[in-house]
């Protein structure tokens, strides 16, 4: 049961992931979950439906370990889905944001636990952008540099802030050249530490908006103007996904590429008020209540600035929508349920390598027994 009373949402969603032209396997992972029905959506065909709750979109970009990125990304996405699937329906975007934050932190626990359990996966982690439509708003949780965009009135706006060193420097007032020289290493990844503090964004939607969630294999190679053109009508939603992936491959395909595109409509959403009615997102501070919880700058940006030696006074009180910030690991304790982490549930080269390692261990034992037997027989003669 859910408590929705608003008119239903019309939505079309398509998604794709691609290995690119350089990597030998895909460490990206995406998941589309139907929150109304409680099941994972098949992605061979675009999903078109009239729903109370829009699907949950998750994009993860894995890294680290012995090629363990694909394990981290898949496990994280499935953990977030497992947690969100069990939540009650809510029309309150702030309630949903807190639930999504908790699900992301539980996923961090799951990935971190598996990395500690399996020596071959030590150090693995993943970025994540997870989002859903709640009432007439888009709620997004972000860790790392996977992104979300909203296209409206022919303009595309990034509605997440990268959690990277260069982004933190830009937010603190550094010039673009200095920030670029500092590098774009991410300052937080899901699964690397004991806990994680997701960045939360809330965006007012309009009828006809298009939403994009993607890994840096797309936004790192295809410029925002090109993304805008490829996402726009007359391209259909599945055509937009195909075009975006193709463009990233044509630009070199140096990383895995993942894109989820959604078109939202229906009577629930009002039309844009005019050409100047562009997407604006507010960052949500879950440590506060009411109006103070919605802000144009992130409470964690100042934590990060202090951690990397930047004076917090250098960060302006309001960071532009296209500005960036980074997030620190949470200092707040969180109790999470014990989670079974069967590695056989996650496919990929890392799992295969671990299986090979297990087989190799038995071969060494068998070989030792055989050699010992031969030596005993030879000695007896």
Protein Blocks (a to p, Z undefined) as FASTA:
>chain_A
ZZbfbdcddddddddddebjmbmbdfbdcddddfknopacdfkbccddddfbdcdddddd
deejjhklmmmmmmmmmmmmmmmmmpccdfbfklmmmmmmmmmmmmmmmmmmmmmmmmml
goiacdddddddehjaccdddehjadcdddeehiacdfbdcddfklmmmmnopafklmmm
nopadfbdehjambdcdddddddddehiacddddfklmmmmcfklmmmmmpcfbdfklmm
mmmmmmmmmnnopaccdddddddedjkbccdfbjklccddddddfkbghjllpccbdfkl
mmmmmmnopafklpcfbdcfklccdddddfbdcddddddddfklpgcjklmmmmmmmmmm
mmmmmmmmmmmmmmmmmmmZZ
